[in-house]
Amino acid sequence: MANLTRDPKGYYVALGIAEDADADAIKSAYRTKAKRLHPDFNPSPIAAKQFHRLHEAYDTLSDPEKRAAYDRPWKVGQKEWRKAQARQEAKSEPKPEPRRAAEPPKPKPSPARTRTSLDEPAVCQCGKITAQPRYVIFDLVWGRVKKVQKRTVSGIFCRTCADRAAVKASLLTWIAGWWAWPNGPKETVRAIVNNVRGGSKPADRNARLLLRQARAFRARGETDLARSAAEQALAFANALNVRGDVAQFLASLSAPTGGTTRAIKDRWSKPGWAPMVQVLPLAIIVGALSTFVSFSTPAPLTEMAKSFYDRLTAPPVAPATTTDVVGRVYSVTKEGTAVRTGPGAGYQLEAVLKMGTLVLATETAPDGQWLRIVTSDGTAGFVAVTEVSPDVPADALDSMGGFGAANPAKAN
């Protein structure tokens, strides 16, 4: 008879634990490996086979009776095991019985429900169990001169980890995505837009994920969390079979005590802080360009823009009539008043007058906002009505001789 070996089916090796590991170590090892080998999250072609073997090992070693039977051959010893095996065979050897009428076979009792991966909650990348997990795919673009490399960052996330993954993917794309021509800028913008919007969330995959989470919470007795996860799964489900599974699960939940349930806040309903951080580089670029343009713009254009702004914000001034203006002496009320060749801020600058300079009005513009004037030294042009005043001291007129004699009554 062949020698009996320790761990004959390799269950301890499959879980990666010692032969004397306790129940907690077995459960922890199973959870760790199940997250990595589950076919829903492992693209390997042999993932299903590996996961099945892992579950078989866990099913045997997590049950004390099954584990004792599995360990008995090498713990008891070959000799004792052979004696026990012989006694077992002797007991199980059929004995002749008197013939009797055939009886209908008795129905076999249904085996107790075994603990499967459906009872194990999905775990976020950070190792925490969340009531609202999502499977999210973020885009990452890497430009290499003429070639664009597109990658994805995907996995099961809680809301906080999803925001961090989105920011990281977008910032790397901002830095490295532009440097491929001609498709680099286009793919970069497309990736950043996807990440700012929260990434791609495959509908049916998220529905199955949330249904799994709901089953896990129900197994723990947390009915409110189970119902909330199932309702979120129903919102994602598109396929008829998935919607049917979710609806069947919701129907199986017991009615809440008192007819009310604890409200679970949807942490994915608002955009959060991640989109603002992701568009921050764009705001910095726009601000830098605006600063550059403002400093590099020629002075005349800047002055025209300022004059236009002054005109928009200046209080309305009632236009003066020709009879009130022509031949009247005005005093300049603003230091550096501009005299222009035409009735408008866009006309060429003719001269600059000091505050208190006396001018003679000879004409008013049709809009009443500009006066054609002439100074005592012969300078002629247009000034804004808001920058001159008819209040002129009498001694100033006397010192000008005949300059103000054209309309002495109005000058006073």
TIFI-631073 format. One record per residue (C-alpha): x negated, y negated, z negated; chain. Coordinates in steps of 0.25 Angstrom, whole numbers, plus 2048, in hexadecimal, padded with zeros to 3 digits. Each point is the difference from the previous one (the first is absolute). Example, Ala and Ser with C-alpha at 12.3 -4.5 7.8 and 13.67 -1.06 7.14 Angstrom:
<sites>
SITE    X    Y    Z  chain
SITE  7CF  812  7E1      A
SITE  7FA  7F2  802      A
</sites>
This chain:
<sites>
SITE    X    Y    Z  chain
SITE  800  800  800      A
SITE  7FB  7F2  804      A
SITE  7FB  7F7  7F5      A
SITE  80A  7F6  7FB      A
SITE  7FB  7F2  803      A
SITE  803  7F3  7F8      A
SITE  809  7F6  807      A
SITE  804  80B  80B      A
SITE  808  7F7  808      A
SITE  7F8  7F3  7FE      A
SITE  80B  7F8  7F9      A
SITE  7F6  7FA  7F6      A
SITE  7F7  7FC  80C      A
SITE  80C  7FA  808      A
SITE  803  7F7  7F4      A
SITE  7F2  7FD  7FD      A
SITE  801  803  7F1      A
SITE  7F9  809  7F6      A
SITE  806  80E  7FC      A
SITE  803  7FB  7F2      A
SITE  807  7F3  804      A
SITE  80C  7FC  7F9      A
SITE  80E  7FD  805      A
SITE  7FD  7F1  801      A
SITE  7F3  802  808      A
SITE  808  809  809      A
SITE  80B  7F6  802      A
SITE  7F6  7F4  802      A
SITE  7F8  808  80A      A
SITE  80C  804  808      A
SITE  805  7F1  801      A
SITE  7F2  7FB  805      A
SITE  7FF  80B  80B      A
SITE  80F  7FF  804      A
SITE  7FE  7F1  803      A
SITE  7F5  803  809      A
SITE  805  80D  807      A
SITE  80F  7FD  802      A
SITE  804  801  80F      A
SITE  807  7F3  7FF      A
SITE  7F3  7F9  7FD      A
SITE  7F5  809  806      A
SITE  7FF  800  80F      A
SITE  7F7  80D  7FF      A
SITE  806  80C  808      A
SITE  7FD  809  7F5      A
SITE  806  7F7  7F5      A
SITE  80D  807  7FF      A
SITE  7F9  80D  7FE      A
SITE  7F7  7FA  7F5      A
SITE  80B  7FA  7F9      A
SITE  808  80D  800      A
SITE  7F4  807  7FA      A
SITE  7FF  7F5  7F6      A
SITE  80E  801  7FC      A
SITE  7FF  80F  7FF      A
SITE  7F4  7FF  7F6      A
SITE  808  7F5  7F8      A
SITE  80C  809  7FF      A
SITE  7F9  80C  7FB      A
SITE  7F6  7F9  7F6      A
SITE  80B  7F6  7FA      A
SITE  809  80B  7FC      A
SITE  7FA  807  7F3      A
SITE  805  80E  804      A
SITE  7FC  7FF  80E      A
SITE  7F2  7FB  7FC      A
SITE  7FE  80B  7F6      A
SITE  804  80B  80A      A
SITE  7F6  7F9  80A      A
SITE  7F5  800  7F5      A
SITE  802  80D  7FA      A
SITE  7F8  809  809      A
SITE  7F3  7F9  7FD      A
SITE  803  7FC  7F2      A
SITE  805  80D  7FA      A
SITE  7F5  808  808      A
SITE  800  80B  80A      A
SITE  802  80C  7F7      A
SITE  80B  7FA  7F8      A
SITE  807  7FB  80D      A
SITE  7FF  80E  806      A
SITE  807  806  7F4      A
SITE  80B  7F5  800      A
SITE  801  802  80F      A
SITE  802  80F  7FF      A
SITE  80A  7FE  7F5      A
SITE  808  7F6  808      A
SITE  800  809  80C      A
SITE  805  80C  7F8      A
SITE  80B  7F7  7FB      A
SITE  804  7FC  80D      A
SITE  7FF  80E  807      A
SITE  80E  803  804      A
SITE  807  80C  7F9      A
SITE  80B  809  806      A
SITE  80E  7FC  7FC      A
SITE  80D  807  802      A
SITE  807  7FC  80D      A
SITE  80B  7F6  7FE      A
SITE  809  7F7  808      A
SITE  7F9  7F5  807      A
SITE  802  7F3  7F9      A
SITE  7FF  7F2  807      A
SITE  7F3  7FA  7FD      A
SITE  800  7F6  7F5      A
SITE  7FD  7F1  805      A
SITE  7F2  7FC  7FC      A
SITE  7FF  7F4  7F7      A
SITE  7FC  7F4  807      A
SITE  7F1  7FC  7FC      A
SITE  7FE  7F4  7F7      A
SITE  7FD  7F4  808      A
SITE  7F1  7FE  801      A
SITE  7F9  7F3  7FF      A
SITE  7FC  7FB  80D      A
SITE  7FA  7F4  806      A
SITE  80E  7F9  801      A
SITE  800  7FF  7F1      A
SITE  7F3  7F9  800      A
SITE  801  7F1  802      A
SITE  7F8  7F9  80B      A
SITE  7F4  7F8  7FA      A
SITE  7FB  7F3  805      A
SITE  7F1  7FE  805      A
SITE  7FD  7FA  7F2      A
SITE  804  80D  7F9      A
SITE  80D  7FA  7FA      A
SITE  80E  806  802      A
SITE  80A  7F5  805      A
SITE  80F  800  802      A
SITE  7FF  7F9  80D      A
SITE  7F5  806  808      A
SITE  7FE  7FD  80F      A
SITE  7F8  806  80B      A
SITE  7FA  7F4  807      A
SITE  7F7  7FF  80C      A
SITE  7F7  7F3  801      A
SITE  7F8  7FC  80D      A
SITE  7F1  7FD  800      A
SITE  7F9  7FB  80D      A
SITE  7F1  800  802      A
SITE  7FB  7F9  80C      A
SITE  7F3  805  807      A
SITE  7FD  7F7  80C      A
SITE  809  806  80B      A
SITE  806  80B  7F7      A
SITE  80B  7FF  7F6      A
SITE  800  80A  7F5      A
SITE  80E  802  7F9      A
SITE  801  807  7F3      A
SITE  80B  802  7F6      A
SITE  800  800  7F1      A
SITE  80C  809  7FB      A
SITE  805  807  7F4      A
SITE  80A  800  7F5      A
SITE  800  7F3  7F9      A
SITE  806  7F9  7F4      A
SITE  804  7F1  803      A
SITE  7F3  7FA  7FA      A
SITE  7F7  80A  807      A
SITE  807  7FE  80D      A
SITE  7FD  7F1  7FF      A
SITE  7F2  802  7FD      A
SITE  7FE  809  80C      A
SITE  807  7F6  809      A
SITE  7F7  7F5  7FC      A
SITE  7F4  808  801      A
SITE  803  805  80E      A
SITE  804  7F2  805      A
SITE  7F4  7F9  7FB      A
SITE  7F7  80B  806      A
SITE  808  7FE  80D      A
SITE  7FE  7F0  7FF      A
SITE  7F1  802  7FF      A
SITE  7FD  80B  80A      A
SITE  80C  801  809      A
SITE  7FD  7F4  80A      A
SITE  7F3  804  805      A
SITE  805  809  80C      A
SITE  804  7FA  80D      A
SITE  80B  7FF  806      A
SITE  809  808  7F7      A
SITE  7F9  7FD  7F2      A
SITE  808  7F3  7FD      A
SITE  80D  807  804      A
SITE  7FF  80C  7F8      A
SITE  7FB  7F8  7F4      A
SITE  80C  7F8  800      A
SITE  809  80C  802      A
SITE  7F9  807  7F4      A
SITE  801  7F4  7F7      A
SITE  80F  7FE  803      A
SITE  803  80E  7FD      A
SITE  7F8  7FF  7F3      A
SITE  807  7F3  7FC      A
SITE  80E  806  802      A
SITE  7FC  80B  7F6      A
SITE  7FA  80B  809      A
SITE  808  80B  808      A
SITE  809  809  7F7      A
SITE  804  80D  808      A
SITE  80F  801  7FD      A
SITE  802  80F  7FE      A
SITE  7F3  802  7FA      A
SITE  803  7F6  7F5      A
SITE  80E  806  7FF      A
SITE  7FA  80E  7FD      A
SITE  7F5  7FA  7F6      A
SITE  80B  7F8  7F8      A
SITE  809  80D  800      A
SITE  7F4  808  7FA      A
SITE  7FE  7F5  7F6      A
SITE  80F  801  7FC      A
SITE  800  80F  7FE      A
SITE  7F4  7FE  7F7      A
SITE  807  7F6  7F8      A
SITE  80C  808  7FF      A
SITE  7F8  80C  7FB      A
SITE  7FA  7F7  7F5      A
SITE  80E  7FC  7FC      A
SITE  7FF  7F1  805      A
SITE  80D  800  808      A
SITE  800  7F1  802      A
SITE  7F2  800  806      A
SITE  804  80C  809      A
SITE  80D  7F9  805      A
SITE  7F8  7F3  803      A
SITE  7F6  808  808      A
SITE  80A  808  807      A
SITE  808  7F3  804      A
SITE  7F3  7FA  806      A
SITE  7FE  80D  807      A
SITE  80E  7FF  806      A
SITE  7FC  7F2  805      A
SITE  7F4  805  808      A
SITE  806  80D  805      A
SITE  803  801  80F      A
SITE  800  80E  803      A
SITE  80D  807  7FD      A
SITE  7FA  80C  7F9      A
SITE  7F9  7F6  7F7      A
SITE  80C  7F8  7FD      A
SITE  808  80C  7FD      A
SITE  7F5  805  7F6      A
SITE  800  7F2  7F9      A
SITE  80F  800  800      A
SITE  801  80E  7FA      A
SITE  7F6  7FC  7F5      A
SITE  808  7F3  7FC      A
SITE  80C  809  7FF      A
SITE  7F9  80A  7F7      A
SITE  7FD  7F5  7F6      A
SITE  809  7FF  7F4      A
SITE  809  7F4  7FE      A
SITE  7F9  7F5  7F8      A
SITE  805  7FF  7F1      A
SITE  80A  7F5  7FF      A
SITE  801  7FE  80F      A
SITE  7F3  7F7  801      A
SITE  7F2  803  804      A
SITE  7F3  7F8  7FC      A
SITE  7FD  7F7  80B      A
SITE  7F2  802  806      A
SITE  7F9  7F4  806      A
SITE  7FC  801  80E      A
SITE  7F1  7FC  800      A
SITE  7FF  801  80F      A
SITE  80B  7F6  803      A
SITE  7F8  7F3  7FF      A
SITE  7F3  7FD  808      A
SITE  7F7  7FE  7F4      A
SITE  7F2  7F9  800      A
SITE  7FA  809  80B      A
SITE  805  7F8  80C      A
SITE  7FB  7F3  7FB      A
SITE  7F2  805  7FE      A
SITE  800  807  80D      A
SITE  804  7F3  808      A
SITE  7F6  7F7  7F7      A
SITE  7F5  802  80B      A
SITE  809  7FA  80A      A
SITE  803  7F4  7F7      A
SITE  7F2  7FE  7FE      A
SITE  7FD  800  80F      A
SITE  80B  7F6  803      A
SITE  7FC  7F7  7F5      A
SITE  7F1  800  805      A
SITE  805  7FD  80E      A
SITE  809  7F4  7FC      A
SITE  7F4  7FA  7F8      A
SITE  7F7  802  80C      A
SITE  80A  7F9  809      A
SITE  803  7F5  7F7      A
SITE  7F1  7FD  7FE      A
SITE  7FD  801  80F      A
SITE  80B  7F8  805      A
SITE  7FC  7F2  806      A
SITE  802  7F4  7F8      A
SITE  80A  7F9  809      A
SITE  809  80D  800      A
SITE  800  800  7F1      A
SITE  803  7F1  7FF      A
SITE  80C  802  80A      A
SITE  805  80C  7F7      A
SITE  7FF  7F7  7F4      A
SITE  807  7F5  807      A
SITE  80B  809  804      A
SITE  802  805  7F2      A
SITE  800  7F2  7FB      A
SITE  80B  7FD  80A      A
SITE  809  80C  7FC      A
SITE  7FE  7FD  7F1      A
SITE  801  7F1  800      A
SITE  80E  7FA  7FB      A
SITE  809  7FA  80B      A
SITE  7FE  7F1  803      A
SITE  80B  7F8  806      A
SITE  7FB  7FB  80E      A
SITE  7FE  7F1  800      A
SITE  807  7F8  80B      A
SITE  7F9  7F8  80A      A
SITE  805  7F3  7FB      A
SITE  7FB  804  7F2      A
SITE  7F2  804  805      A
SITE  7FB  7F8  80B      A
SITE  7F8  7F4  7FC      A
SITE  7FF  804  7F1      A
SITE  7F3  801  7F8      A
SITE  7FE  80D  7F8      A
SITE  7F6  804  7F6      A
SITE  7F9  80E  801      A
SITE  803  808  7F3      A
SITE  7F7  80C  802      A
SITE  7F1  800  800      A
SITE  7FB  806  80E      A
SITE  80D  7FD  807      A
SITE  7FE  806  80F      A
SITE  803  7F7  80C      A
SITE  803  809  80C      A
SITE  801  7FD  80F      A
SITE  80F  805  800      A
SITE  80C  802  7F6      A
SITE  7FC  80E  7FB      A
SITE  7F5  807  7F7      A
SITE  7FB  808  80D      A
SITE  7FB  7F3  807      A
SITE  7F2  7FC  800      A
SITE  7FB  7F8  7F3      A
SITE  7FD  7F2  804      A
SITE  7FC  7FA  7F2      A
SITE  801  802  7F1      A
SITE  806  7F5  7F7      A
SITE  7FD  7FD  7F2      A
SITE  80B  7FE  7F6      A
SITE  805  7F2  7FF      A
SITE  7FD  7FC  80F      A
SITE  80A  7F7  806      A
SITE  806  804  80E      A
SITE  80A  7FA  809      A
SITE  80B  809  806      A
SITE  803  7FE  80E      A
SITE  808  80C  804      A
SITE  807  80C  7F9      A
SITE  800  80E  806      A
SITE  80E  806  804      A
SITE  800  80A  7F4      A
SITE  7FD  7F4  7F7      A
SITE  7F5  808  7F9      A
SITE  7F4  7F8  807      A
SITE  7FD  7F1  802      A
SITE  7F7  7FA  80A      A
SITE  7F7  7F6  7F9      A
SITE  7F5  7F7  802      A
SITE  7F6  7FC  7F6      A
SITE  7F9  7F2  7FE      A
SITE  7F3  805  807      A
SITE  808  805  80C      A
SITE  802  80F  7FD      A
SITE  80D  805  806      A
SITE  807  80D  7FF      A
SITE  80A  808  7F8      A
SITE  801  802  7F1      A
SITE  80B  809  7F8      A
SITE  80B  7F8  7FA      A
SITE  7FE  807  7F3      A
SITE  7F2  7FA  7FF      A
SITE  803  7F1  801      A
SITE  809  7F7  7F7      A
SITE  807  7F3  803      A
SITE  7FD  7FB  7F2      A
SITE  7F4  7F6  803      A
SITE  7FB  7F6  7F6      A
SITE  802  7F1  805      A
SITE  7F1  7FC  7FD      A
SITE  7FC  80B  809      A
SITE  808  7FB  80C      A
SITE  7FB  7F2  7FD      A
SITE  7F1  805  801      A
SITE  804  806  80E      A
SITE  804  7F2  807      A
SITE  809  802  80B      A
SITE  7FF  810  800      A
SITE  80D  800  7F8      A
SITE  807  7F4  805      A
SITE  808  807  80B      A
SITE  80A  804  7F5      A
SITE  7FD  7F9  7F3      A
SITE  80E  802  7FA      A
SITE  7FF  80F  802      A
SITE  7F2  801  7FB      A
SITE  805  7FA  7F2      A
</sites>
